[in-house]
Structures are given as structure tokens and as C-alpha cells.
Amino acid sequence: MKSLISLLVLLFFFCSYSQVSKRTAAIIQPLEKTRLFYASDDKDIKKIEELLFKEASLEELVYLAEKGKNVYIKAAAIDVLANKKEGGKMLDAFKKNLHSKEKLDYRGGCIVSEHLLSAYVFESVSVGDNFSEKEQENLHREMVSITLNAQPVNAELLETLAFDLPLDNDSYTKIRKLVIDTKSPILLVNLAKYKNPNDIDLIKSFGKQAYPAIEEFPDPAFLPMMKEHITDSSHFAFMFALSEFCGEEAKEIVIKAIEYNKKINKEKDCGGNCLAFLYQQISIKKCTLYDAALADLWVTDKIISFDILDAYEKTHTQKETAKFLLDGFLKPGQAEVIAVNAYDMDHMEDDVSGEMTFDNNLRLVTLLEKTKKISRETYEKGVRNSLQYLDDLDLYRFISKLKDNEAVLQHKDVLLDRVRNNENAYGALTIMDGLKMLKDEKLFTEGAAIIVSRKKEFNKFPVWEREYRNFIKENNIKE
């Protein structure tokens, strides 16, 4: 029995590699082991591909791309064919794997994603500079055509290539039929790009899955459906679709969406962040009809963007703008200030706005500086409110960036109250860093006395006790 098993294993090995030399079989042997993922920048894989490039014949590479023992060997052969600029052989490999269900866990940078092997062939065409732009375009066009006309259709592959599907009239008929047959919401987006009114009912039939398609084809005929399903507004796909409209009917839906999300956010532990994201989804296309609704969120929920503030200034007097800002600052809680729309990728890449994007203290200080130019009184009240509600760790950074110790020192009572009534003693110690920066000896001494009065609280944890001792020593505090 053992002899029979050994013979079968030998026959399998022979059948698998009868088309490759012993040397090529030895090169790819490490890839036979199970791997967590495949990465062409992996040193071991890179070495294997380099050896295959130098020593394997074209026929062997074609064979391995189609009939390699596992998906890793096939991927390596595909990479080498691309590096050898064998466009025709890449096309053959794509055809051979057209209906393959094999998938490759591929790591690109820090991200590991799953790829159909056929999709990996498609993507390998545009990796590096193996093929000219024209060659890439031609190969991709041919591969997409093969996929569109395949019988049977590989719907999963077609969805993967959806971004590259053509928009010509001939393809429209095929894509429409595929949408009906496969019920694919991904292919529905491609169909929507044709903006054919005859497809509206078909798009609607997808229900919640229709919103990405509506984003591509924002026809007013979809608005009644969206108004009816306002509970979907808590999902970004709904809001991105809605943002593509700019009219009175859409404005009504925007207002209802804000009201609905305010209601459900009361049951969520996300502070103003949930509404802040909704705010940015609404404003991404800069429809001025929505400005008033967004401005109201400053007065009701303390959320504002610089764009909306600028728009408000243009349509209101200085006195009205000062009152508007004051109404928001007087609300309890931290202000959520938006410098750049998180969904605006062009501006997110800008260095200056990038700093604003990730520094909430800088955004708040910038808002206060704008306020100062409009009304000194409102500015001072805004500073006071900010000192009341900033996180302990943010207070020091806020004072540092504001660069207006005089304005901060007008609110010594707030600062001392935060040291005295802070939820935990360690947080109070953090606030003392901010007080020290103000260089007011009397204020710091009063704050230090409060810290000493809370001495027993620092015994709760060793790290707290150690920090307390360091504070006392560094500042020559008498206990």
C-alpha cells in the first residue's frame, strides 16, 4: 500500500512538472509551501522571480502561469512574464485563468487584499514600467472585452474590472443584461454612468444598494425614493448620492437627514463626530442651498467649517456674524471645527491644510483668530468657553498655539476650577503644564496648592504618585 501511495505521489509530481526542467522545479520549490500572503517585494519571492527571469524558458513560464501547483507559483510566473514584456503571453494567461476561482492574498505596502488570479494578471500589466501606456491600454481593453463577452460570464471578475469597463453603446446593452442577470450593484454603477432615463426603474429596484448608482446618475426622479427612505441617511452612500443634487427638493431631504441623524446620535457614543461626518458629506459638492442648514449646526451642535463661516460672513452683517459665533461658543462641549472636507482628496493632500486636518487645537485657534477680527468680545468669550471644555491634554497645546496669554489670564477662575474639580488628579497635573506656560507666578502657586491638597488621590496608582513627586521636586513646591 505504501508503495502505491509513493508511486501516486511520484506520478503527480511528474505530471505537474514534466513541462519544466529540474532547475526550474528547484527554483519554484519554496513557493509550494503555504503562505499567509504574496508580495513581489518580499526578498525570497523577489529572488525566485529573478532566477526565473534568468533561467526559465518562455514555455516554462507560460506553463507555470496556467498549471502551476498553486496560486503563488502562478503569480510568480505572471510577474516574470510581465517583467519580460510578454504582453501576448500575459493575454494568454488571462484567457486561461478567465474562469478560475483561485484567489491570491496579495500584500501591497501594509495592506493585504484578496485578488482573483485573473484580476492579478490584469493588474500586473500596469505594475512598473514593463509596458508603455499605449500597450497597457490595449492589453486592458482586450482583457475587458474578453471578460464582457465570455460565456459563461465571470461576474466576480467583471465586478473587479468595473472601473475599466467601456462606456460605448455596444457595451451598454451587455452591461444592462449583466445587471439584470447578476443583480450586481457594482455593475449597476457602470450602467448608471450612461445616464439613461430608461434605467431609472431598474436602479430603484436595487433599494439601498442603488445609492452609489444614483451618485453617478443624480436624476430628480430618485428624490422621492430617497425622501421616503430618510433612515438610510445614516449611511454615507445615501449622503454621497444626495450631495450630487442641488435643488429645493434635495434641500428638504438634507434638512430631514440632519434632523434624523441628530435624533439617532443621542443613542450613540460618538459626540459630535457622527454629525461632523454628515456635515462634510452634505458639503462636499459645495451646494450653497445647503449653507443655512449647515450653519445652524454651529448654533445647535457646535460644528462649523471655515467654508460655511466665510459664506455666512458674505451674507450677514458683522454684528450678525458676531452673534452667530457667540451663540455657538456659548454651547457646552468642545467645538468641532472643520478646516478641510475629509472627503475632498485634492485638498487633503495639501501640506498646509493637512496640518489643519489633524490638529484640532490649530483648527480651534484659527476659528478664534477669525472671530477676533469680527468681535473682540465674542473672541474673549470663545476663549473662556474653550478653556472650560478642552480635554486636559489639549489645554497646554491650545495655550501654546493661541499665543495670547493676556486673553487666557482673564479667565484664571476657569483654570483654577479645572485643577480643583478635575475628575482625576493626574488630569489636574496635566493642566498645570498649561498654567506654567502662562508665566503668572501667583496663578501657578494657587494651582500648585490645589494639587498638594489632592495629594492623597495620587496614591491611587504608582505612575500618578511618581508624577506628583516629580512635579513637587521640579517646581520646588512646599507640601
C-alpha positions as CSV (number, residue, x, y, z in Angstrom):
1,M,0.0,0.0,0.0
2,K,2.8,2.4,0.9
3,S,4.5,1.6,-2.4
4,L,1.3,2.5,-4.3
5,I,1.0,5.8,-2.4
6,S,4.6,6.6,-3.2
7,L,4.0,5.8,-6.8
8,L,1.0,8.1,-7.0
9,V,2.9,11.0,-5.4
10,L,5.7,10.4,-7.9
11,L,3.3,10.4,-10.8
12,F,1.6,13.6,-9.5
13,F,5.0,15.3,-9.2
14,F,6.0,14.1,-12.7
15,C,2.7,15.3,-14.3
16,S,2.9,18.7,-12.5
17,Y,6.5,19.4,-13.6
18,S,7.0,17.3,-16.7
19,Q,6.8,20.6,-18.6
20,V,9.6,22.3,-16.6
21,S,13.3,21.5,-16.1
22,K,14.6,20.2,-12.8
23,R,16.4,23.5,-12.3
24,T,13.1,25.5,-12.7
25,A,11.3,23.0,-10.4
26,A,14.0,23.6,-7.8
27,I,13.7,27.4,-8.2
28,I,9.9,27.4,-7.5
29,Q,10.0,24.7,-4.8
30,P,9.9,27.2,-1.9
31,L,6.6,28.6,-3.3
32,E,5.0,25.2,-2.7
33,K,4.7,26.0,1.0
34,T,1.5,27.6,2.3
35,R,2.0,31.4,2.7
36,L,0.0,34.0,4.5
37,F,0.2,36.3,1.6
38,Y,2.1,37.0,-1.6
39,A,4.2,40.1,-2.1
40,S,6.5,40.8,-5.0
41,D,8.7,42.9,-2.8
42,D,9.3,40.0,-0.4
43,K,13.1,39.2,-0.5
44,D,12.5,35.4,-1.0
45,I,9.9,35.9,-3.7
46,K,11.9,38.6,-5.4
47,K,14.9,36.2,-5.6
48,I,12.7,33.4,-7.1
49,E,11.4,35.8,-9.7
50,E,14.9,37.0,-10.6
51,L,16.1,33.4,-11.0
52,L,13.0,32.5,-13.2
53,F,13.7,35.6,-15.3
54,K,17.2,34.5,-15.9
55,E,16.9,30.7,-16.2
56,A,13.3,29.6,-17.0
57,S,12.3,29.4,-20.7
58,L,9.3,31.2,-22.0
59,E,7.4,27.9,-22.5
60,E,8.0,27.0,-18.8
61,L,6.7,30.4,-17.6
62,V,3.6,30.1,-19.7
63,Y,3.0,26.6,-18.4
64,L,3.5,27.6,-14.8
65,A,1.2,30.6,-15.2
66,E,-1.6,28.2,-16.3
67,K,-0.8,25.0,-14.5
68,G,1.5,25.9,-11.6
69,K,0.9,23.7,-8.5
70,N,-0.6,26.6,-6.5
71,V,-1.6,30.2,-6.9
72,Y,1.7,31.5,-5.7
73,I,3.7,29.7,-8.4
74,K,1.2,31.0,-11.0
75,A,1.6,34.6,-9.7
76,A,5.4,34.4,-9.8
77,A,5.3,33.2,-13.4
78,I,2.8,36.0,-14.3
79,D,5.1,38.6,-12.7
80,V,8.1,37.3,-14.7
81,L,6.1,37.3,-18.0
82,A,5.3,41.0,-17.3
83,N,8.9,41.8,-16.5
84,K,9.9,40.1,-19.8
85,K,7.3,42.4,-21.5
86,E,5.5,39.4,-22.9
87,G,2.1,41.1,-23.5
88,G,0.8,38.4,-25.7
89,K,1.6,35.7,-23.2
90,M,0.0,37.8,-20.4
91,L,-3.1,37.9,-22.5
92,D,-3.0,34.1,-23.0
93,A,-2.5,33.7,-19.2
94,F,-5.6,35.9,-18.6
95,K,-7.7,33.8,-21.0
96,K,-6.5,30.5,-19.4
97,N,-7.4,31.8,-16.0
98,L,-10.6,33.6,-17.0
99,H,-12.9,31.3,-15.1
100,S,-10.5,30.3,-12.4
101,K,-11.8,30.7,-8.8
102,E,-8.3,30.7,-7.4
103,K,-7.6,33.8,-5.3
104,L,-4.3,35.3,-4.2
105,D,-3.8,37.1,-0.8
106,Y,-1.6,39.9,-2.1
107,R,0.2,42.4,0.1
108,G,0.8,45.9,-1.2
109,G,2.5,48.0,1.4
110,C,0.8,47.4,4.7
111,I,-2.5,46.2,3.2
112,V,-3.3,42.6,2.3
113,S,-6.1,42.1,-0.1
114,E,-7.7,39.2,-1.9
115,H,-7.3,39.0,-5.7
116,L,-8.8,36.7,-8.3
117,L,-5.9,35.2,-10.2
118,S,-7.3,36.6,-13.5
119,A,-7.6,40.0,-11.9
120,Y,-4.0,39.7,-10.8
121,V,-3.0,39.2,-14.4
122,F,-4.9,42.3,-15.4
123,E,-3.4,44.4,-12.7
124,S,0.2,43.1,-13.4
125,V,0.0,44.8,-16.8
126,S,0.2,48.2,-15.2
127,V,2.7,47.5,-12.5
128,G,6.1,49.1,-13.1
129,D,7.1,50.3,-16.5
130,N,7.2,47.0,-18.3
131,F,4.6,48.2,-20.9
132,S,4.1,51.6,-22.4
133,E,0.8,53.4,-21.7
134,K,-0.5,52.5,-25.1
135,E,0.4,48.8,-24.6
136,Q,-1.3,48.8,-21.2
137,E,-4.4,50.5,-22.7
138,N,-4.5,47.9,-25.5
139,L,-4.0,44.9,-23.2
140,H,-6.6,46.1,-20.7
141,R,-9.1,46.8,-23.4
142,E,-8.6,43.3,-24.8
143,M,-8.9,41.7,-21.4
144,V,-12.1,43.7,-20.6
145,S,-13.6,42.7,-24.0
146,I,-12.8,39.0,-23.3
147,T,-14.5,39.3,-19.9
148,L,-17.6,41.0,-21.2
149,N,-18.1,38.5,-24.0
150,A,-17.2,35.4,-22.0
151,Q,-19.7,32.5,-21.8
152,P,-20.4,31.9,-19.1
153,V,-19.8,35.3,-17.5
154,N,-17.3,35.5,-14.6
155,A,-19.4,38.1,-12.6
156,E,-16.9,38.4,-9.8
157,L,-14.1,39.2,-12.3
158,L,-16.3,41.7,-14.1
159,E,-17.0,43.5,-10.9
160,T,-13.3,43.7,-10.2
161,L,-12.8,45.3,-13.6
162,A,-15.8,47.5,-13.3
163,F,-13.7,50.7,-13.2
164,D,-12.2,49.8,-16.6
165,L,-15.4,48.9,-18.4
166,P,-16.0,51.0,-21.6
167,L,-18.9,53.4,-22.0
168,D,-19.7,52.7,-25.7
169,N,-23.1,51.9,-26.9
170,D,-22.2,48.3,-27.7
171,S,-21.1,47.7,-24.1
172,Y,-24.3,49.3,-22.7
173,T,-26.5,46.5,-23.9
174,K,-24.2,43.9,-22.5
175,I,-23.8,45.6,-19.1
176,R,-27.5,46.2,-18.8
177,K,-28.2,42.5,-19.4
178,L,-25.5,41.5,-17.0
179,V,-27.0,43.8,-14.3
180,I,-30.4,42.1,-14.8
181,D,-28.9,38.6,-14.8
182,T,-26.4,39.0,-12.0
183,K,-28.2,41.6,-9.8
184,S,-24.8,43.2,-9.2
185,P,-24.9,46.6,-7.5
186,I,-21.3,47.1,-8.7
187,L,-22.2,46.7,-12.3
188,L,-25.2,48.8,-11.7
189,V,-22.9,51.8,-11.1
190,N,-21.4,51.2,-14.5
191,L,-24.9,51.2,-16.1
192,A,-25.7,54.4,-14.3
193,K,-22.8,56.2,-15.9
194,Y,-24.8,56.0,-19.2
195,K,-27.4,58.3,-17.5
196,N,-30.2,56.6,-19.5
197,P,-33.7,57.6,-18.1
198,N,-34.9,54.1,-19.2
199,D,-32.7,52.6,-16.4
200,I,-34.3,54.6,-13.5
201,D,-36.8,51.9,-12.5
202,L,-34.1,49.2,-12.7
203,I,-31.8,51.3,-10.5
204,K,-34.6,51.9,-8.0
205,S,-35.3,48.2,-7.8
206,F,-31.9,47.7,-6.0
207,G,-33.2,49.6,-3.0
208,K,-30.4,50.5,-0.5
209,Q,-27.8,49.2,-2.9
210,A,-28.9,51.7,-5.5
211,Y,-27.3,54.8,-3.9
212,P,-23.8,54.5,-5.5
213,A,-25.5,54.3,-8.9
214,I,-27.7,57.3,-8.0
215,E,-24.5,59.2,-7.2
216,E,-23.4,58.6,-10.8
217,F,-26.8,59.4,-12.2
218,P,-28.4,62.1,-9.9
219,D,-31.8,62.3,-11.7
220,P,-34.5,64.2,-9.8
221,A,-36.7,61.1,-10.3
222,F,-34.8,59.4,-7.5
223,L,-35.5,62.1,-4.8
224,P,-39.0,60.8,-3.8
225,M,-37.4,57.4,-3.1
226,M,-34.7,59.0,-1.0
227,K,-37.2,61.1,0.9
228,E,-39.2,58.0,1.7
229,H,-36.1,56.2,3.0
230,I,-34.6,59.0,5.1
231,T,-33.5,56.4,7.7
232,D,-30.8,55.4,5.1
233,S,-29.2,58.8,5.6
234,S,-27.1,57.4,8.4
235,H,-25.1,55.6,5.7
236,F,-22.5,57.5,3.7
237,A,-23.7,56.0,0.3
238,F,-27.1,57.7,0.7
239,M,-25.5,61.1,1.7
240,F,-22.9,61.0,-1.2
241,A,-25.8,60.4,-3.6
242,L,-27.8,63.2,-2.0
243,S,-24.8,65.6,-2.2
244,E,-24.9,65.3,-6.0
245,F,-28.2,67.1,-6.1
246,C,-28.6,70.8,-5.6
247,G,-32.2,71.9,-5.6
248,E,-35.1,72.8,-3.3
249,E,-36.4,69.2,-3.1
250,A,-33.0,67.9,-2.2
251,K,-32.6,70.7,0.4
252,E,-35.7,69.4,2.2
253,I,-34.2,65.9,2.3
254,V,-30.9,67.3,3.6
255,I,-32.8,69.1,6.5
256,K,-34.7,65.9,7.3
257,A,-31.4,63.9,7.2
258,I,-29.8,66.3,9.7
259,E,-32.9,66.0,12.0
260,Y,-32.9,62.2,11.8
261,N,-29.2,61.9,12.5
262,K,-29.4,64.2,15.4
263,K,-32.1,62.0,16.9
264,I,-30.3,58.7,16.4
265,N,-27.0,60.2,17.6
266,K,-28.5,60.7,21.0
267,E,-28.3,57.0,21.4
268,K,-24.7,56.8,20.1
269,D,-21.4,57.4,21.9
270,C,-19.8,59.4,19.2
271,G,-20.2,63.0,20.4
272,G,-20.3,65.5,17.5
273,N,-18.2,63.3,15.3
274,C,-21.2,61.5,13.7
275,L,-22.8,64.8,12.8
276,A,-19.4,66.2,11.7
277,F,-19.1,63.4,9.1
278,L,-22.6,64.0,7.9
279,Y,-21.8,67.7,7.7
280,Q,-18.9,67.0,5.4
281,Q,-20.9,64.6,3.3
282,I,-23.5,67.3,2.7
283,S,-21.0,70.0,1.9
284,I,-18.7,68.0,-0.4
285,K,-20.1,69.4,-3.6
286,K,-20.5,73.0,-2.2
287,C,-24.2,73.4,-3.0
288,T,-24.9,76.9,-1.5
289,L,-28.6,75.9,-0.9
290,Y,-27.4,73.8,2.0
291,D,-25.3,76.5,3.7
292,A,-28.1,77.7,6.0
293,A,-28.8,74.2,7.3
294,L,-25.1,73.6,7.9
295,A,-24.7,77.0,9.6
296,D,-27.5,76.0,12.0
297,L,-25.3,73.1,13.2
298,W,-22.9,75.6,14.8
299,V,-25.7,77.1,16.9
300,T,-27.3,73.8,17.8
301,D,-24.4,71.3,17.9
302,K,-21.2,73.4,17.9
303,I,-20.0,72.2,14.4
304,I,-18.7,74.6,11.8
305,S,-16.4,74.6,8.8
306,F,-14.4,77.6,7.6
307,D,-16.1,77.5,4.3
308,I,-19.6,77.9,5.9
309,L,-18.3,80.6,8.2
310,D,-16.9,82.5,5.1
311,A,-20.2,82.1,3.3
312,Y,-22.1,83.3,6.4
313,E,-19.9,86.4,6.6
314,K,-20.7,87.3,3.0
315,T,-24.5,87.2,3.6
316,H,-24.7,88.8,7.0
317,T,-23.5,91.9,8.8
318,Q,-20.5,91.9,11.1
319,K,-22.9,92.3,14.1
320,E,-25.0,89.3,12.9
321,T,-21.9,87.2,12.4
322,A,-20.5,88.0,15.9
323,K,-23.8,86.9,17.4
324,F,-23.8,83.8,15.3
325,L,-20.3,82.8,16.5
326,L,-21.2,83.7,20.1
327,D,-24.3,81.5,20.1
328,G,-22.1,78.6,19.1
329,F,-19.3,79.3,21.6
330,L,-21.8,79.5,24.5
331,K,-23.0,75.9,23.9
332,P,-21.5,73.4,26.3
333,G,-18.9,71.0,25.0
334,Q,-15.9,71.1,22.6
335,A,-16.2,72.9,19.3
336,E,-15.9,70.6,16.2
337,V,-14.1,72.8,13.6
338,I,-13.6,71.6,10.1
339,A,-10.8,73.1,8.1
340,V,-10.9,70.7,5.1
341,N,-13.6,68.3,4.0
342,A,-12.4,64.8,4.9
343,Y,-13.8,63.5,1.6
344,D,-12.0,66.1,-0.6
345,M,-8.9,64.2,-1.5
346,D,-7.4,67.0,-3.6
347,H,-7.2,69.4,-0.6
348,M,-6.4,66.6,1.9
349,E,-3.0,66.2,0.1
350,D,-2.1,69.9,0.6
351,D,0.6,70.3,3.2
352,V,-0.8,73.3,4.9
353,S,-4.4,72.1,5.1
354,G,-3.1,68.7,6.1
355,E,-1.7,70.2,9.3
356,M,-5.1,71.7,10.0
357,T,-6.8,68.4,9.3
358,F,-5.0,66.5,12.0
359,D,-4.6,69.2,14.6
360,N,-7.9,70.1,16.4
361,N,-6.1,72.7,18.5
362,L,-4.9,74.6,15.5
363,R,-8.4,74.5,13.9
364,L,-9.9,75.9,17.1
365,V,-7.3,78.6,17.4
366,T,-7.8,79.6,13.7
367,L,-11.5,79.9,14.4
368,L,-10.8,82.1,17.4
369,E,-8.4,84.3,15.3
370,K,-11.2,84.7,12.7
371,T,-13.6,85.6,15.5
372,K,-11.2,88.1,16.9
373,K,-11.3,90.1,13.7
374,I,-15.1,90.2,13.8
375,S,-15.6,90.9,17.5
376,R,-13.2,91.2,20.4
377,E,-15.9,90.5,22.9
378,T,-17.0,87.3,21.2
379,Y,-13.4,86.2,20.9
380,E,-12.8,86.6,24.6
381,K,-16.0,84.6,25.4
382,G,-14.9,82.0,22.9
383,V,-11.5,81.7,24.6
384,R,-13.3,81.2,28.0
385,N,-15.6,78.6,26.7
386,S,-12.7,76.7,25.1
387,L,-10.7,76.7,28.3
388,Q,-13.8,75.2,30.0
389,Y,-14.3,72.3,27.7
390,L,-10.9,71.3,26.2
391,D,-9.5,67.9,27.1
392,D,-6.8,68.0,29.7
393,L,-4.1,67.1,27.3
394,D,-5.2,69.7,24.8
395,L,-5.1,72.7,27.2
396,Y,-1.3,73.1,27.1
397,R,-1.2,72.8,23.3
398,F,-4.2,75.2,22.9
399,I,-2.4,77.9,25.0
400,S,0.8,77.4,23.1
401,K,-0.9,77.8,19.7
402,L,-3.2,80.7,20.7
403,K,-0.2,82.8,21.7
404,D,-2.4,85.2,23.7
405,N,-1.6,84.8,27.4
406,E,-3.3,88.0,28.2
407,A,-6.7,86.7,26.9
408,V,-6.2,83.4,28.7
409,L,-5.3,85.1,32.0
410,Q,-8.6,86.9,32.1
411,H,-10.1,83.5,33.0
412,K,-8.0,82.4,35.9
413,D,-11.1,81.2,37.7
414,V,-11.8,78.7,34.9
415,L,-8.2,77.4,35.0
416,L,-8.1,77.0,38.8
417,D,-11.6,75.5,38.8
418,R,-10.4,72.8,36.3
419,V,-7.4,72.0,38.6
420,R,-9.7,71.9,41.7
421,N,-12.6,69.9,40.2
422,N,-10.9,67.7,37.6
423,E,-12.3,64.2,37.5
424,N,-8.9,62.8,38.4
425,A,-5.8,64.2,40.0
426,Y,-3.5,63.2,37.2
427,G,-5.5,65.2,34.7
428,A,-5.2,68.2,37.0
429,L,-1.5,67.8,37.0
430,T,-1.6,67.9,33.1
431,I,-3.5,71.2,33.3
432,M,-0.7,72.6,35.4
433,D,1.6,72.4,32.4
434,G,-0.7,74.9,30.7
435,L,-0.7,77.2,33.8
436,K,3.1,77.1,33.9
437,M,3.3,78.3,30.3
438,L,1.3,81.5,31.2
439,K,4.2,82.6,33.4
440,D,1.9,84.0,36.1
441,E,3.6,83.1,39.4
442,K,0.6,83.8,41.6
443,L,-1.7,81.7,39.4
444,F,0.8,78.8,39.3
445,T,1.3,78.9,43.1
446,E,-2.5,78.8,43.6
447,G,-2.8,75.9,41.2
448,A,0.1,74.0,42.9
449,A,-1.6,74.5,46.3
450,I,-4.7,72.8,44.9
451,I,-2.5,69.9,43.6
452,V,-1.0,69.5,47.1
453,S,-4.4,69.5,48.6
454,R,-5.3,66.5,46.4
455,K,-2.1,64.6,47.4
456,K,-3.8,61.5,48.7
457,E,-5.5,61.0,45.3
458,F,-2.1,60.5,43.6
459,N,-1.6,57.3,45.7
460,K,-4.1,55.5,43.6
461,F,-1.5,54.4,41.0
462,P,2.3,54.2,41.2
463,V,2.7,56.3,38.0
464,W,0.5,59.0,39.4
465,E,2.5,59.1,42.6
466,R,5.7,59.3,40.7
467,E,4.5,62.2,38.5
468,Y,3.3,64.0,41.6
469,R,6.7,63.7,43.2
470,N,8.4,64.9,40.0
471,F,6.1,67.9,39.9
472,I,6.8,68.8,43.5
473,K,10.6,68.4,43.0
474,E,10.9,70.2,39.7
475,N,8.9,73.2,40.8
476,N,10.2,73.4,44.4
477,I,6.7,73.1,45.9
478,K,6.4,73.0,49.6
479,E,3.9,70.4,50.9
